[in-house]
């Protein structure tokens, strides 16, 4: 496995860890209807943390496991900054991990 896959996988684990720490990790699977959203970040059917948990993380893990081409342009951190700006949560570590993913994927 190349370094990019390892680096991204490590950051994905960090993102999951932060979501759990912030108590934003859902124990129940989200509905099939919510997963079928075609809107960016599924804003019409789920929260940003749910999008990370149910769409972004599984999709990225799958791409890594299959050694698929990873997205070349990624801009998740700005969405996280916007989402968390109104919440009183210590989200800076989560945003930092997402920013590292953005930089890593955009620079490959």
C-alpha positions in Angstrom: 0.0 0.0 0.0 1.5 3.3 -1.0 2.2 6.1 1.5 -0.9 8.2 0.4 -3.2 5.4 1.3 -1.6 4.8 4.7 -1.6 8.5 5.5 -5.2 9.0 4.5 -6.3 5.9 6.4 -4.6 7.1 9.5 -6.3 10.5 9.2 -9.7 8.8 8.7 -9.2 6.8 11.9 -8.4 10.2 13.6 -11.6 11.7 12.2 -13.7 8.7 13.6 -11.9 9.0 17.0 -12.8 12.7 17.2 -16.4 12.2 16.2 -16.7 9.6 19.0 -15.0 11.9 21.4 -17.4 14.7 20.6 -20.3 12.2 21.0 -21.3 12.8 17.4 -21.0 9.1 16.3 -24.4 7.5 15.7 -24.9 4.0 17.1 -27.7 3.3 14.7 -27.4 3.1 10.9 -29.0 6.0 9.1 -32.0 5.3 6.8 -31.6 4.2 3.2 -33.6 7.3 2.2 -31.0 9.6 3.9 -28.2 7.8 2.2 -29.8 8.3 -1.2 -29.4 12.0 -1.0 -27.9 13.6 -4.1 -27.1 17.0 -2.5 -23.6 18.0 -1.6 -22.7 16.7 1.9 -26.3 15.2 1.9 -27.4 18.5 3.6 -31.0 17.7 2.9 -31.1 14.4 4.8 -28.3 14.4 7.5 -26.0 16.4 9.6 -22.4 17.0 8.6 -21.1 14.5 11.3 -23.6 11.9 9.9 -22.3 12.6 6.4 -18.8 12.0 7.6 -19.8 8.8 9.4 -22.1 7.2 6.8 -20.8 8.5 3.5 -17.3 10.0 3.6 -15.5 7.5 5.9 -17.0 4.3 4.3 -16.4 5.6 0.8 -12.8 6.6 1.5 -12.0 3.3 3.3 -13.5 1.4 0.3 -11.3 3.4 -2.1 -8.2 2.7 0.0 -9.0 -1.0 0.3 -9.6 -1.3 -3.4 -6.5 0.8 -4.2 -8.7 3.1 -6.3 -7.7 6.5 -7.4 -8.4 8.9 -4.5 -10.2 12.2 -5.1 -7.7 14.8 -6.3 -9.5 17.8 -5.0 -11.0 17.8 -1.5 -12.5 20.6 0.5 -14.1 19.2 3.6 -12.5 21.4 6.2 -14.3 24.6 5.2 -17.7 22.7 5.5 -16.6 21.5 8.9 -15.6 25.0 10.0 -18.9 26.4 8.9 -20.9 23.6 10.6 -19.0 23.7 13.9 -18.8 27.5 14.0 -22.2 27.7 15.7 -21.8 24.8 18.0 -20.1 25.0 21.4 -17.9 21.9 20.8 -14.1 21.5 21.0 -14.0 20.7 17.3 -10.6 22.1 16.4 -8.9 18.7 16.3 -11.5 17.3 14.0 -11.2 20.2 11.7 -7.4 19.9 11.7 -7.6 16.3 10.7 -10.1 17.1 7.9 -7.8 19.9 6.7 -4.9 17.5 6.6 -7.0 15.2 4.4 -7.9 18.1 2.1 -4.2 19.0 1.7 -3.0 15.4 1.3 -5.6 14.6 -1.4 -5.3 18.0 -3.2 -1.5 17.6 -3.4 -1.3 14.1 -4.8 
